[in-house]
Amino acid sequence: MLNQHSTTPNLTPTQPKPLLKIALDVHLAWHVIAVQEEGASPKSPQRFKPADFLQWIQQKLTAGYRIVTCYEAGPFGYDLHRQLTALGVTNYVIRPRN
């Protein structure tokens, strides 16, 4: 027999978080990024010091964005990859081609 006084909450579909897609050009002193929000046109490139970039990422995550980034593997190893994934970003490190 079904209980008329159900304790199950009314579940409503959650609004998906907006997606930011970020392409990175990684250098020792600075990172240049190109950002595309959802399906909009990419925005003009922006330049950040590495620490400022991670702070900017954190602000976007706090604002409710889902973030996917990618950059070309190079001489800087995987430190940036580890930092981004620790923040909750999905990051891809792409192998360069000859």
TIRO-2110 file (N, C-alpha, C; in Angstrom, 1 decimal):
// TIRO-2110
0.8, -1.2, 0.0, N, 1, A
0.0, 0.0, 0.0, CA, 1, A
0.9, 1.2, 0.0, C, 1, A
0.5, 2.2, -0.8, N, 2, A
1.3, 3.4, -0.9, CA, 2, A
1.0, 4.4, 0.2, C, 2, A
2.0, 5.0, 0.8, N, 3, A
1.8, 6.0, 1.8, CA, 3, A
1.4, 7.4, 1.1, C, 3, A
0.4, 8.0, 1.5, N, 4, A
0.0, 9.3, 0.9, CA, 4, A
0.8, 10.4, 1.4, C, 4, A
1.6, 10.2, 2.5, N, 5, A
2.4, 11.2, 3.1, CA, 5, A
3.9, 10.9, 2.8, C, 5, A
4.2, 10.9, 1.6, N, 6, A
5.6, 10.5, 1.2, CA, 6, A
6.6, 11.5, 1.7, C, 6, A
7.8, 11.0, 2.1, N, 7, A
8.8, 11.8, 2.5, CA, 7, A
9.9, 12.1, 1.4, C, 7, A
9.6, 11.6, 0.2, N, 8, A
10.5, 11.8, -0.9, CA, 8, A
10.3, 13.2, -1.4, C, 8, A
11.4, 14.0, -1.5, N, 9, A
11.3, 15.4, -1.9, CA, 9, A
10.9, 15.4, -3.4, C, 9, A
10.3, 16.5, -3.8, N, 10, A
10.0, 16.7, -5.2, CA, 10, A
11.3, 17.1, -5.9, C, 10, A
11.7, 16.2, -6.8, N, 11, A
12.9, 16.4, -7.5, CA, 11, A
12.7, 17.1, -8.8, C, 11, A
13.4, 18.2, -9.0, N, 12, A
13.3, 19.0, -10.2, CA, 12, A
14.6, 18.9, -10.9, C, 12, A
14.6, 18.9, -12.3, N, 13, A
15.9, 18.8, -13.0, CA, 13, A
16.7, 20.0, -12.6, C, 13, A
18.0, 19.8, -12.4, N, 14, A
18.9, 20.9, -12.1, CA, 14, A
19.3, 21.6, -13.4, C, 14, A
19.5, 22.9, -13.3, N, 15, A
20.0, 23.6, -14.5, CA, 15, A
21.5, 23.3, -14.7, C, 15, A
21.9, 22.9, -15.9, N, 16, A
23.3, 22.6, -16.0, CA, 16, A
24.2, 23.8, -15.9, C, 16, A
25.4, 23.6, -15.4, N, 17, A
26.3, 24.8, -15.3, CA, 17, A
26.7, 25.2, -16.7, C, 17, A
26.9, 26.5, -16.9, N, 18, A
27.4, 26.9, -18.2, CA, 18, A
28.9, 26.5, -18.4, C, 18, A
29.2, 26.1, -19.7, N, 19, A
30.5, 25.6, -20.0, CA, 19, A
31.4, 26.6, -20.5, C, 19, A
32.6, 26.7, -20.0, N, 20, A
33.7, 27.5, -20.5, CA, 20, A
34.8, 26.6, -21.1, C, 20, A
35.1, 26.8, -22.4, N, 21, A
36.1, 26.0, -23.0, CA, 21, A
37.3, 27.0, -23.2, C, 21, A
38.5, 26.6, -22.7, N, 22, A
39.7, 27.4, -22.7, CA, 22, A
40.9, 26.7, -23.3, C, 22, A
41.4, 27.4, -24.4, N, 23, A
42.6, 26.9, -25.0, CA, 23, A
43.8, 27.7, -24.4, C, 23, A
44.8, 27.0, -24.0, N, 24, A
46.0, 27.7, -23.4, CA, 24, A
47.2, 27.6, -24.2, C, 24, A
48.0, 28.7, -24.3, N, 25, A
49.3, 28.8, -24.8, CA, 25, A
50.2, 29.1, -23.6, C, 25, A
50.9, 28.0, -23.1, N, 26, A
51.6, 28.1, -21.8, CA, 26, A
53.0, 28.5, -22.0, C, 26, A
53.4, 29.5, -21.3, N, 27, A
54.8, 29.9, -21.2, CA, 27, A
55.2, 30.1, -19.8, C, 27, A
56.5, 30.2, -19.5, N, 28, A
57.0, 30.3, -18.2, CA, 28, A
56.5, 31.5, -17.4, C, 28, A
56.6, 32.7, -18.1, N, 29, A
56.2, 33.9, -17.4, CA, 29, A
54.7, 34.3, -17.5, C, 29, A
54.0, 33.7, -18.5, N, 30, A
52.6, 34.0, -18.8, CA, 30, A
51.9, 33.0, -19.5, C, 30, A
50.6, 33.0, -19.5, N, 31, A
49.7, 32.1, -20.2, CA, 31, A
48.8, 33.0, -21.1, C, 31, A
48.6, 32.6, -22.3, N, 32, A
47.7, 33.3, -23.2, CA, 32, A
46.5, 32.3, -23.3, C, 32, A
45.3, 32.8, -23.1, N, 33, A
44.1, 32.0, -23.2, CA, 33, A
43.1, 32.5, -24.2, C, 33, A
42.4, 31.6, -24.8, N, 34, A
41.3, 31.9, -25.7, CA, 34, A
40.1, 31.2, -25.1, C, 34, A
39.0, 31.9, -24.8, N, 35, A
37.8, 31.4, -24.1, CA, 35, A
36.6, 31.4, -25.0, C, 35, A
35.9, 30.3, -24.9, N, 36, A
34.6, 30.2, -25.6, CA, 36, A
33.6, 29.8, -24.6, C, 36, A
32.5, 30.6, -24.4, N, 37, A
31.4, 30.2, -23.5, CA, 37, A
30.3, 29.6, -24.2, C, 37, A
30.0, 28.3, -23.8, N, 38, A
29.0, 27.5, -24.5, CA, 38, A
29.2, 27.5, -26.0, C, 38, A
28.3, 27.9, -26.9, N, 39, A
28.5, 27.9, -28.3, CA, 39, A
28.7, 29.2, -28.9, C, 39, A
29.0, 30.2, -28.1, N, 40, A
29.3, 31.6, -28.5, CA, 40, A
30.6, 31.7, -29.3, C, 40, A
30.8, 32.8, -30.0, N, 41, A
32.1, 33.0, -30.6, CA, 41, A
33.2, 33.1, -29.6, C, 41, A
34.4, 32.6, -29.9, N, 42, A
35.5, 32.8, -28.9, CA, 42, A
35.8, 34.3, -28.7, C, 42, A
36.2, 34.6, -27.5, N, 43, A
36.5, 36.0, -27.1, CA, 43, A
38.0, 36.2, -27.5, C, 43, A
38.4, 37.5, -27.5, N, 44, A
39.7, 37.9, -27.8, CA, 44, A
40.7, 37.2, -26.7, C, 44, A
41.9, 36.9, -27.2, N, 45, A
42.8, 36.3, -26.2, CA, 45, A
43.1, 37.2, -25.1, C, 45, A
43.4, 36.6, -23.9, N, 46, A
43.8, 37.3, -22.7, CA, 46, A
45.1, 36.7, -22.2, C, 46, A
45.9, 37.6, -21.6, N, 47, A
47.2, 37.2, -21.1, CA, 47, A
47.2, 37.3, -19.5, C, 47, A
47.7, 36.2, -18.9, N, 48, A
47.8, 36.1, -17.4, CA, 48, A
49.1, 35.7, -17.0, C, 48, A
49.6, 36.2, -15.8, N, 49, A
50.7, 35.5, -15.1, CA, 49, A
50.1, 34.2, -14.6, C, 49, A
51.0, 33.2, -14.5, N, 50, A
50.4, 31.8, -14.1, CA, 50, A
49.6, 31.9, -12.8, C, 50, A
50.0, 32.5, -11.8, N, 51, A
49.2, 32.5, -10.5, CA, 51, A
47.9, 33.3, -10.7, C, 51, A
47.9, 34.4, -11.5, N, 52, A
46.7, 35.1, -11.7, CA, 52, A
45.7, 34.3, -12.6, C, 52, A
46.2, 33.5, -13.5, N, 53, A
45.4, 32.6, -14.3, CA, 53, A
44.6, 31.6, -13.3, C, 53, A
45.3, 31.0, -12.4, N, 54, A
44.7, 30.0, -11.5, CA, 54, A
43.7, 30.7, -10.6, C, 54, A
43.9, 31.9, -10.2, N, 55, A
43.0, 32.7, -9.4, CA, 55, A
41.7, 33.0, -10.3, C, 55, A
41.9, 33.4, -11.5, N, 56, A
40.8, 33.7, -12.5, CA, 56, A
39.9, 32.4, -12.7, C, 56, A
40.6, 31.2, -12.8, N, 57, A
39.9, 30.0, -12.9, CA, 57, A
39.0, 29.7, -11.7, C, 57, A
39.6, 29.9, -10.5, N, 58, A
38.9, 29.7, -9.3, CA, 58, A
37.6, 30.6, -9.2, C, 58, A
37.8, 31.9, -9.7, N, 59, A
36.6, 32.8, -9.7, CA, 59, A
35.5, 32.3, -10.6, C, 59, A
35.9, 31.8, -11.7, N, 60, A
34.9, 31.2, -12.7, CA, 60, A
34.2, 30.0, -12.1, C, 60, A
35.0, 29.2, -11.5, N, 61, A
34.4, 28.0, -10.8, CA, 61, A
33.4, 28.4, -9.7, C, 61, A
33.8, 29.4, -8.9, N, 62, A
32.9, 29.9, -7.9, CA, 62, A
31.7, 30.5, -8.4, C, 62, A
31.8, 31.1, -9.6, N, 63, A
30.6, 31.7, -10.2, CA, 63, A
29.7, 30.7, -10.9, C, 63, A
30.1, 29.4, -10.8, N, 64, A
29.2, 28.4, -11.3, CA, 64, A
29.5, 27.8, -12.7, C, 64, A
30.6, 28.1, -13.2, N, 65, A
31.0, 27.5, -14.5, CA, 65, A
31.6, 26.1, -14.4, C, 65, A
31.3, 25.3, -15.5, N, 66, A
32.0, 24.1, -15.7, CA, 66, A
33.1, 24.4, -16.7, C, 66, A
34.4, 24.0, -16.4, N, 67, A
35.5, 24.4, -17.3, CA, 67, A
36.2, 23.2, -17.8, C, 67, A
36.5, 23.4, -19.2, N, 68, A
37.3, 22.4, -19.9, CA, 68, A
38.5, 23.2, -20.5, C, 68, A
39.7, 22.7, -20.3, N, 69, A
40.9, 23.4, -20.8, CA, 69, A
41.7, 22.4, -21.6, C, 69, A
42.6, 23.0, -22.4, N, 70, A
43.6, 22.1, -23.1, CA, 70, A
44.8, 22.9, -23.4, C, 70, A
45.9, 22.3, -23.4, N, 71, A
47.2, 22.9, -23.9, CA, 71, A
48.1, 21.8, -24.4, C, 71, A
49.1, 22.3, -25.2, N, 72, A
50.1, 21.4, -25.8, CA, 72, A
51.1, 21.0, -24.8, C, 72, A
51.4, 19.7, -24.8, N, 73, A
52.5, 19.2, -23.9, CA, 73, A
53.8, 19.9, -24.3, C, 73, A
54.6, 20.2, -23.3, N, 74, A
55.9, 20.9, -23.6, CA, 74, A
56.8, 20.8, -22.4, C, 74, A
57.8, 21.7, -22.4, N, 75, A
58.9, 21.6, -21.4, CA, 75, A
58.5, 21.8, -19.9, C, 75, A
57.2, 22.2, -19.7, N, 76, A
56.8, 22.6, -18.3, CA, 76, A
56.2, 21.4, -17.6, C, 76, A
56.1, 20.3, -18.2, N, 77, A
55.6, 19.1, -17.5, CA, 77, A
54.1, 19.2, -17.3, C, 77, A
53.7, 18.5, -16.2, N, 78, A
52.3, 18.4, -15.9, CA, 78, A
51.9, 19.2, -14.6, C, 78, A
52.7, 20.1, -14.2, N, 79, A
52.3, 20.9, -13.0, CA, 79, A
51.0, 21.6, -13.2, C, 79, A
50.8, 22.3, -14.3, N, 80, A
49.6, 23.0, -14.6, CA, 80, A
48.4, 22.1, -14.7, C, 80, A
48.6, 20.9, -15.3, N, 81, A
47.5, 19.9, -15.4, CA, 81, A
47.1, 19.5, -14.0, C, 81, A
48.0, 19.3, -13.1, N, 82, A
47.7, 18.9, -11.8, CA, 82, A
47.0, 20.0, -11.0, C, 82, A
47.4, 21.2, -11.2, N, 83, A
46.8, 22.4, -10.5, CA, 83, A
45.3, 22.5, -11.0, C, 83, A
45.1, 22.4, -12.3, N, 84, A
43.8, 22.6, -12.9, CA, 84, A
42.8, 21.5, -12.4, C, 84, A
43.3, 20.3, -12.5, N, 85, A
42.4, 19.2, -12.1, CA, 85, A
42.1, 19.2, -10.6, C, 85, A
43.1, 19.7, -9.8, N, 86, A
42.9, 19.8, -8.3, CA, 86, A
41.7, 20.8, -8.0, C, 86, A
41.6, 21.8, -8.9, N, 87, A
40.5, 22.8, -8.8, CA, 87, A
39.2, 22.3, -9.3, C, 87, A
39.2, 21.1, -10.0, N, 88, A
37.9, 20.6, -10.5, CA, 88, A
37.7, 20.8, -12.0, C, 88, A
38.8, 21.3, -12.7, N, 89, A
38.7, 21.6, -14.1, CA, 89, A
39.0, 20.3, -14.9, C, 89, A
38.3, 20.0, -16.0, N, 90, A
38.7, 19.0, -16.9, CA, 90, A
39.7, 19.5, -17.8, C, 90, A
40.9, 18.9, -17.8, N, 91, A
42.0, 19.4, -18.6, CA, 91, A
42.6, 18.3, -19.5, C, 91, A
42.9, 18.7, -20.8, N, 92, A
43.5, 17.8, -21.7, CA, 92, A
44.9, 18.3, -22.1, C, 92, A
45.9, 17.5, -22.0, N, 93, A
47.3, 17.8, -22.5, CA, 93, A
47.4, 17.1, -23.8, C, 93, A
47.7, 17.9, -24.8, N, 94, A
47.7, 17.4, -26.2, CA, 94, A
49.1, 17.2, -26.6, C, 94, A
49.4, 16.1, -27.3, N, 95, A
50.8, 15.8, -27.8, CA, 95, A
51.0, 16.6, -29.1, C, 95, A
52.1, 17.3, -29.2, N, 96, A
52.3, 18.0, -30.5, CA, 96, A
52.7, 17.1, -31.6, C, 96, A
52.5, 17.5, -32.8, N, 97, A
52.8, 16.6, -34.0, CA, 97, A
54.0, 17.3, -34.7, C, 97, A
54.8, 16.5, -35.3, N, 98, A
55.9, 17.0, -36.2, CA, 98, A
55.3, 17.6, -37.5, C, 98, A
END
